[in-house]
């Protein structure tokens, strides 16, 4: 479907853009960005022009994509336009479909999906997440709709508007040279074409020391060792700070009722950026309202602002489960319903499963009735092999320190056993991602409530109790 070109949008009146690109059509629109398909005049390359209306979102996306340039499973940032008095415009490679459309296409056709095909999609997602985490970048909004796919089957992580670059405690990004790793794990990559272009050196971000950073190759074993040490350090910090952790003034979307989710439009283009209010504060600090609800880690739902790369790993588990079953794992209609669904499957969140959970900001505010017999992930993965169930369980677990890293999963025996992952050239890519517009309700419409703010909706009975900590909401 071709969207008519609006006549009053600033992108059409900016000569530095129209001198280089012919704007063809608008392909996506949201509260925080508008996306256009365009043609680069110098060589007729079709690109996506993403006009971002939020300064911090644009800055985060440019910063992350510059750090991750030349990585085969990360969307390419060709160029960008940045002026103090105008919205930022990112020039991205144009990819017309995504993993959500592929899942929908499989579901529409019925029948089983080849295991080798599922493995190849999984591996490509893992490679993209691995290179992000090697560079200490947490994406914070991983979902099938943000995993774009080229016509030849290459999957690329996109929409880094919520991404955050994590630093070790005490790290000074100005006075130290952060060591970045841009090496991409290519062990499982096949038929991957290098990016058509890279960000021109003439365009630089506002000076934050990025140009002084050292690019260093790290082998797989050393990276794995360092990551395990980082996970152990985070666990130790959780234990030592258990009594001293304080709330910095933010709370989750759920507990206060003051920060609502923005509805996630299932019909919008994947290039369209719809953030949720409260994703970062004015200083860029971590907050809990990030990520689309269905893929949001429980620590975020409980208001955590002391989280790390592990929130992406939970999202990975939800994505992999959906690849295996063609159904979302936890399709909550509100934050509370989302938590309820997770608890019904995994059981109540207690210190038996995660010793540090009691320090979560909303842990003592929200409680659920005791679940005597949790359903278990196996019930949600019928007819799947023990290895497939194991991969999901290693990601969808309460304790962030126990979640398997992308690197650990890339080395899992599951991907080295028959049936082997299909070559990328044999993957099925739907002709278009917009065929759902002619469908009856269903398909992408299953995502209608993914970002709904109906926290007082259909989640059963509850009671409010006054406690020493304030007000407690108990759900049954």
C-alpha positions as CSV (number, residue, x, y, z in Angstrom):
1,X,0.0,0.0,0.0
2,X,1.4,3.4,-1.1
3,X,1.0,6.2,1.5
4,X,0.4,9.6,-0.1
5,X,3.3,12.0,0.5
6,X,2.4,14.7,3.0
7,X,3.2,18.2,1.7
8,X,4.1,19.9,5.0
9,X,6.7,17.5,6.5
10,X,10.0,19.1,7.1
11,X,11.9,16.4,5.3
12,X,10.5,17.6,1.9
13,X,11.8,21.1,2.5
14,X,15.4,20.3,3.5
15,X,17.6,20.9,0.5
16,X,20.6,18.9,2.0
17,X,18.3,15.9,1.8
18,X,16.4,16.5,-1.5
19,X,19.7,17.2,-3.2
20,X,20.9,13.6,-2.5
21,X,17.6,11.6,-2.3
22,X,14.4,11.4,-4.2
23,X,11.6,10.7,-1.7
24,X,9.3,8.1,-3.2
25,X,6.7,7.2,-0.5
26,X,6.0,7.2,3.2
27,X,6.2,3.6,4.5
28,X,5.7,4.0,8.2
29,X,4.5,6.6,10.7
30,X,4.5,6.9,14.4
31,X,4.6,9.3,17.3
32,X,8.4,9.4,17.3
33,X,9.4,8.9,13.7
34,X,8.2,8.8,10.1
35,X,9.9,6.6,7.5
36,X,10.1,7.1,3.8
37,X,11.3,4.9,0.9
38,X,13.7,6.9,-1.2
39,X,16.2,6.6,-4.0
40,X,19.8,7.8,-3.7
41,X,20.4,10.0,-6.7
42,X,24.1,9.1,-7.0
43,X,23.6,5.4,-7.7
44,X,19.8,4.8,-7.6
45,X,20.1,2.7,-4.4
46,X,16.8,2.3,-2.6
47,X,17.1,3.4,1.0
48,X,14.9,4.2,4.0
49,X,14.9,7.7,5.3
50,X,13.9,7.7,9.0
51,X,12.9,11.1,10.3
52,X,13.2,10.8,14.1
53,X,11.3,13.4,16.1
54,X,13.0,12.6,19.5
55,X,16.5,13.8,20.1
56,X,17.6,11.1,22.5
57,X,16.2,8.3,20.4
58,X,18.0,9.6,17.3
59,X,21.2,10.0,19.2
60,X,21.1,6.5,20.7
61,X,20.3,4.9,17.3
62,X,23.1,6.8,15.5
63,X,25.6,6.1,18.3
64,X,24.8,2.4,18.4
65,X,24.8,1.9,14.6
66,X,28.1,3.7,14.2
67,X,29.7,1.4,16.7
68,X,28.2,-1.7,15.0
69,X,28.9,-0.7,11.4
70,X,30.1,-3.5,9.1
71,X,28.4,-6.2,11.1
72,X,26.5,-8.5,8.7
73,X,23.4,-8.9,11.0
74,X,23.0,-5.2,11.9
75,X,21.0,-2.9,9.7
76,X,23.3,-0.5,7.8
77,X,23.4,3.2,8.5
78,X,24.5,4.8,5.3
79,X,24.3,8.4,6.3
80,X,22.5,10.8,8.6
81,X,21.5,14.5,8.7
82,X,21.7,16.3,12.0
83,X,20.8,19.9,12.6
84,X,20.1,21.6,15.9
85,X,16.8,23.1,14.7
86,X,15.6,20.0,12.7
87,X,14.7,16.4,13.3
88,X,17.5,14.0,12.7
89,X,17.1,11.9,9.5
90,X,18.8,8.6,9.3
91,X,19.6,7.0,6.0
92,X,19.2,3.2,6.4
93,X,19.3,0.3,4.1
94,X,15.8,-0.6,2.9
95,X,14.6,-4.0,4.0
96,X,11.0,-4.7,3.1
97,X,10.1,-7.5,5.4
98,X,10.8,-8.8,8.9
99,X,10.7,-11.9,11.1
100,X,7.2,-11.1,12.2
101,X,6.0,-11.3,8.6
102,X,7.8,-14.6,8.1
103,X,6.2,-16.1,11.2
104,X,2.8,-14.9,10.1
105,X,3.4,-16.4,6.6
106,X,4.3,-19.8,8.1
107,X,1.2,-19.7,10.3
108,X,-1.0,-18.7,7.4
109,X,0.3,-21.6,5.3
110,X,-0.1,-24.2,8.1
111,X,1.9,-27.3,8.4
112,X,5.3,-27.7,10.0
113,X,8.3,-25.4,9.5
114,X,11.6,-27.1,8.6
115,X,13.9,-27.4,11.6
116,X,16.9,-26.4,9.5
117,X,15.1,-23.1,8.6
118,X,14.3,-22.3,12.2
119,X,17.9,-23.0,13.2
120,X,19.2,-20.6,10.5
121,X,16.9,-17.8,11.6
122,X,17.9,-18.4,15.3
123,X,21.6,-18.3,14.4
124,X,21.3,-15.0,12.5
125,X,19.5,-13.5,15.5
126,X,22.1,-14.8,17.9
127,X,24.9,-13.4,15.7
128,X,23.3,-9.9,15.7
129,X,22.7,-10.0,19.5
130,X,26.2,-11.3,20.1
131,X,27.9,-8.4,18.3
132,X,25.8,-6.0,20.3
133,X,26.7,-7.6,23.6
134,X,30.4,-7.8,22.7
135,X,30.2,-4.0,22.4
136,X,28.2,-3.7,25.7
137,X,25.1,-2.5,23.8
138,X,21.8,-3.6,25.1
139,X,19.1,-3.3,22.5
140,X,16.1,-3.2,24.9
141,X,13.4,-3.8,22.3
142,X,14.1,-7.1,20.6
143,X,11.0,-8.6,19.0
144,X,10.2,-10.2,15.6
145,X,9.1,-6.9,14.1
146,X,12.5,-5.3,14.8
147,X,14.4,-8.1,13.1
148,X,14.4,-7.1,9.4
149,X,15.1,-9.5,6.6
150,X,16.6,-8.8,3.1
151,X,15.3,-10.3,-0.1
152,X,18.1,-12.9,0.0
153,X,17.4,-14.0,3.5
154,X,19.9,-12.1,5.6
155,X,18.4,-11.1,9.0
156,X,19.4,-7.8,10.6
157,X,18.7,-6.2,14.0
158,X,17.1,-2.8,13.6
159,X,15.4,0.0,15.5
160,X,18.1,0.9,18.0
161,X,16.2,3.9,19.3
162,X,16.0,2.4,22.8
163,X,19.5,0.9,22.7
164,X,21.9,1.7,25.6
165,X,25.6,1.5,25.8
166,X,26.5,0.0,29.2
167,X,29.7,0.8,31.0
168,X,31.3,-0.9,34.0
169,X,30.7,0.9,37.3
170,X,33.2,3.7,37.6
171,X,34.0,3.8,33.8
172,X,34.6,7.3,32.5
173,X,33.8,7.5,28.9
174,X,35.7,10.7,28.4
175,X,39.0,10.0,30.2
176,X,39.3,6.3,29.3
177,X,39.6,4.5,26.0
178,X,36.8,2.0,25.9
179,X,37.8,-1.1,24.1
180,X,35.2,-2.0,21.5
181,X,34.8,-5.3,19.7
182,X,33.3,-5.0,16.2
183,X,34.4,-8.5,15.1
184,X,31.3,-10.4,13.9
185,X,30.9,-14.1,14.7
186,X,30.9,-15.6,11.2
187,X,31.1,-19.3,12.1
188,X,27.5,-19.9,11.1
189,X,27.1,-17.2,8.5
190,X,26.7,-18.2,4.9
191,X,26.2,-16.1,1.7
192,X,26.3,-12.9,3.7
193,X,27.0,-9.9,1.5
194,X,29.0,-7.1,3.1
195,X,27.1,-3.9,3.7
196,X,26.7,-1.7,0.6
197,X,28.0,1.3,2.4
198,X,29.2,2.6,5.8
199,X,28.7,5.8,7.7
200,X,30.8,8.5,6.1
201,X,33.7,9.7,8.3
202,X,32.6,13.3,7.7
203,X,29.6,12.7,9.8
204,X,30.5,12.4,13.5
205,X,28.4,12.3,16.6
206,X,28.6,15.0,19.2
207,X,32.0,14.4,20.8
208,X,31.7,11.8,23.5
209,X,35.1,10.2,23.0
210,X,33.9,7.7,20.4
211,X,36.5,8.8,17.9
212,X,39.2,8.0,20.4
213,X,38.0,4.5,21.2
214,X,40.3,1.6,20.4
215,X,38.9,-1.2,18.2
216,X,40.3,-4.5,19.4
217,X,39.7,-8.0,18.2
218,X,38.8,-10.5,20.9
219,X,38.7,-14.2,20.2
220,X,35.7,-16.3,21.1
221,X,37.2,-18.0,24.2
222,X,38.5,-14.7,25.7
223,X,35.1,-13.0,25.1
224,X,33.3,-15.9,26.7
225,X,35.6,-15.8,29.7
226,X,35.2,-12.0,30.1
227,X,31.4,-12.3,29.8
228,X,31.2,-15.0,32.5
229,X,33.3,-12.9,34.8
230,X,31.0,-9.9,34.1
231,X,28.0,-12.0,35.0
232,X,29.6,-13.2,38.2
233,X,30.6,-9.6,39.1
234,X,27.0,-8.5,38.5
235,X,25.8,-11.3,40.7
236,X,28.3,-10.3,43.5
237,X,27.2,-6.7,43.2
238,X,23.6,-7.8,43.6
239,X,24.4,-9.6,46.8
240,X,26.6,-6.9,48.4
241,X,24.2,-4.1,47.4
242,X,21.2,-5.9,48.6
243,X,20.8,-3.7,51.7
244,X,22.0,-0.4,50.2
245,X,20.1,-0.4,46.9
246,X,17.9,2.7,46.6
247,X,15.3,3.7,44.2
248,X,16.5,6.7,42.2
249,X,13.0,8.2,41.9
250,X,11.7,6.2,38.9
251,X,9.2,3.4,39.2
252,X,7.8,0.9,36.8
253,X,4.9,1.6,34.4
254,X,2.9,-0.9,36.5
255,X,3.1,0.3,40.1
256,X,2.5,4.0,39.9
257,X,0.0,4.2,37.1
258,X,1.7,7.4,36.0
259,X,3.7,6.1,33.1
260,X,1.6,4.4,30.5
261,X,2.5,2.3,27.6
262,X,2.0,3.6,24.1
263,X,-0.2,1.2,22.0
264,X,2.0,-0.8,19.7
265,X,0.5,-0.6,16.2
266,X,0.8,-4.0,14.5
267,X,0.3,-2.5,11.1
268,X,3.1,-0.1,11.1
269,X,6.4,-0.6,9.3
270,X,9.3,-2.0,11.3
271,X,11.2,1.2,10.6
272,X,8.5,3.1,12.5
273,X,9.8,3.8,16.0
274,X,7.2,3.9,18.9
275,X,8.9,4.2,22.2
276,X,7.2,3.9,25.5
277,X,7.2,6.9,27.9
278,X,9.8,6.7,30.6
279,X,12.4,4.7,28.6
280,X,15.3,6.9,29.7
281,X,15.4,10.0,31.8
282,X,16.7,13.3,30.7
283,X,20.3,12.3,31.5
284,X,20.0,9.0,29.6
285,X,19.9,6.8,32.7
286,X,18.3,3.4,32.7
287,X,14.6,3.1,33.5
288,X,12.2,0.2,33.5
289,X,9.7,1.2,30.8
290,X,11.6,-0.1,27.8
291,X,10.9,-2.9,25.3
292,X,7.6,-4.1,24.0
293,X,5.6,-5.8,26.7
294,X,5.4,-9.3,25.3
295,X,9.2,-9.6,25.2
296,X,9.9,-7.6,28.4
297,X,12.0,-9.3,31.1
298,X,10.3,-9.7,34.5
299,X,12.9,-7.5,36.2
300,X,11.7,-4.6,34.0
301,X,8.1,-5.4,34.8
302,X,9.0,-5.2,38.5
303,X,10.6,-1.7,37.9
304,X,14.3,-2.6,37.9
305,X,16.7,0.2,36.8
306,X,19.8,-1.9,37.6
307,X,19.7,-4.3,34.7
308,X,22.1,-5.3,31.9
309,X,22.5,-7.2,28.7
310,X,20.4,-10.0,30.2
311,X,17.1,-8.3,29.4
312,X,17.9,-8.9,25.7
313,X,18.4,-12.6,26.5
314,X,14.9,-13.0,28.0
315,X,13.5,-11.4,24.8
316,X,15.5,-13.9,22.7
317,X,13.9,-16.7,24.6
318,X,10.4,-15.3,23.8
319,X,11.4,-14.9,20.1
320,X,12.8,-18.4,19.8
321,X,9.6,-19.9,21.4
322,X,7.5,-18.0,18.8
323,X,9.7,-19.3,16.0
324,X,9.1,-22.9,17.3
325,X,5.4,-22.6,17.9
326,X,4.3,-19.7,15.7
327,X,2.5,-18.3,18.7
328,X,3.7,-15.6,21.2
329,X,4.9,-17.1,24.5
330,X,3.5,-14.4,26.9
331,X,0.9,-12.2,25.0
332,X,-0.1,-10.1,28.0
333,X,-2.7,-7.4,27.6
334,X,-1.3,-5.3,30.4
335,X,1.9,-5.2,32.5
336,X,0.1,-7.0,35.4
337,X,-1.4,-9.6,33.0
338,X,2.1,-10.0,31.5
339,X,3.5,-10.8,35.0
340,X,0.6,-13.1,35.7
341,X,1.2,-15.1,32.5
342,X,4.9,-15.5,33.3
343,X,4.2,-16.6,36.9
344,X,1.6,-19.1,35.8
345,X,4.3,-20.8,33.6
346,X,7.4,-20.4,35.7
347,X,6.0,-20.2,39.2
348,X,6.1,-17.4,41.8
349,X,9.2,-15.2,41.7
350,X,11.0,-16.0,45.0
351,X,14.6,-15.8,46.3
352,X,14.8,-19.5,45.7
353,X,14.9,-18.8,42.0
354,X,16.6,-15.4,42.1
355,X,18.3,-14.4,45.4
356,X,18.2,-10.7,44.6
357,X,14.6,-10.4,43.5
358,X,13.4,-8.9,46.8
359,X,15.3,-5.7,46.0
360,X,13.3,-5.0,42.8
361,X,11.4,-1.7,43.3
362,X,7.9,-3.1,43.0
363,X,8.5,-6.6,44.5
364,X,6.9,-5.7,47.8
365,X,4.1,-3.7,46.1
366,X,2.8,-6.4,43.8
367,X,2.2,-10.0,44.8
368,X,0.3,-12.9,43.3
369,X,-1.4,-15.8,44.8
370,X,0.8,-18.9,45.4
371,X,1.1,-21.0,42.3
372,X,1.3,-24.6,43.5
373,X,1.7,-26.2,40.1
374,X,3.3,-24.0,37.5
375,X,2.4,-25.0,33.9
376,X,6.1,-25.1,32.8
377,X,7.6,-24.1,29.5
378,X,7.3,-27.7,28.2
379,X,3.5,-27.3,28.0
380,X,4.0,-24.2,25.7
381,X,6.4,-26.1,23.4
382,X,4.5,-29.2,22.4
383,X,6.1,-31.6,20.0
384,X,9.5,-29.9,20.4
385,X,12.7,-31.7,21.1
386,X,14.4,-31.6,24.5
387,X,17.2,-29.6,23.0
388,X,14.8,-26.9,21.7
389,X,13.0,-26.7,25.0
390,X,16.4,-26.5,26.7
391,X,17.4,-23.4,24.7
392,X,14.2,-21.6,25.6
393,X,14.5,-22.5,29.2
394,X,18.1,-21.3,29.4
395,X,16.8,-17.8,28.3
396,X,13.4,-17.6,29.9
397,X,14.4,-17.9,33.5
398,X,14.0,-15.5,36.4
399,X,17.6,-15.0,37.5
400,X,19.4,-12.9,34.9
401,X,22.7,-14.4,35.8
402,X,21.5,-17.8,34.8
403,X,20.4,-16.8,31.3
404,X,22.6,-18.2,28.5
405,X,24.6,-15.6,26.5
406,X,24.3,-15.4,22.8
407,X,27.9,-16.7,22.5
408,X,27.1,-19.7,24.6
409,X,24.1,-20.5,22.4
410,X,26.1,-20.1,19.2
411,X,28.3,-22.9,20.5
412,X,25.4,-25.1,21.5
413,X,25.4,-28.6,20.1
414,X,21.8,-28.1,18.8
415,X,23.2,-26.1,15.8
416,X,25.8,-28.7,15.0
417,X,23.4,-31.7,14.8
418,X,21.0,-33.0,12.1
419,X,19.0,-31.5,10.6
420,X,21.7,-28.9,10.0
421,X,20.8,-25.1,9.6
422,X,19.8,-24.4,6.0
423,X,22.0,-22.2,3.9
424,X,20.7,-18.6,3.9
425,X,20.0,-18.9,0.1
426,X,17.4,-21.6,0.9
427,X,15.3,-19.6,3.4
428,X,11.8,-18.6,2.4
429,X,11.2,-14.9,2.4
430,X,7.7,-13.7,1.8
431,X,7.2,-11.3,-1.2
432,X,5.9,-8.5,1.0
433,X,5.3,-7.8,4.7
434,X,2.1,-5.9,4.0
435,X,-0.1,-8.8,2.9
436,X,-1.7,-8.7,6.3
437,X,-3.6,-5.6,5.3
438,X,-5.9,-7.7,3.2
439,X,-6.3,-10.5,5.9
440,X,-9.2,-10.9,8.2
441,X,-8.5,-10.2,11.9
442,X,-5.6,-12.3,13.1
443,X,-2.0,-12.5,12.0
444,X,-0.3,-9.3,13.1
445,X,-3.5,-8.2,14.7
446,X,-2.5,-10.7,17.4
447,X,0.0,-8.0,18.4
448,X,-2.7,-5.3,19.0
449,X,-2.5,-5.3,22.7
450,X,1.3,-5.8,22.9
451,X,1.8,-2.3,24.1
452,X,-1.6,-1.5,25.5
453,X,-1.8,0.6,28.7
454,X,-4.9,-1.3,29.9
455,X,-3.3,-2.3,33.2
456,X,-6.7,-2.4,34.9
457,X,-8.0,-4.8,32.3
458,X,-8.8,-8.5,32.4
459,X,-6.3,-9.9,34.9
460,X,-8.7,-11.3,37.5
461,X,-9.5,-10.4,41.0
462,X,-7.2,-8.2,43.2
463,X,-7.1,-6.5,46.5
464,X,-5.2,-3.5,47.8
465,X,-3.6,-3.8,51.2
466,X,-1.8,-1.1,53.2
467,X,1.6,-2.3,54.4
468,X,4.8,-1.0,56.0
469,X,6.1,-0.4,52.4
470,X,3.0,1.6,51.3
471,X,0.3,0.0,49.2
472,X,0.4,-3.6,48.1
473,X,-1.6,-5.0,45.2
474,X,-2.3,-8.7,45.4
475,X,-3.7,-10.7,42.5
476,X,-5.3,-14.0,42.5
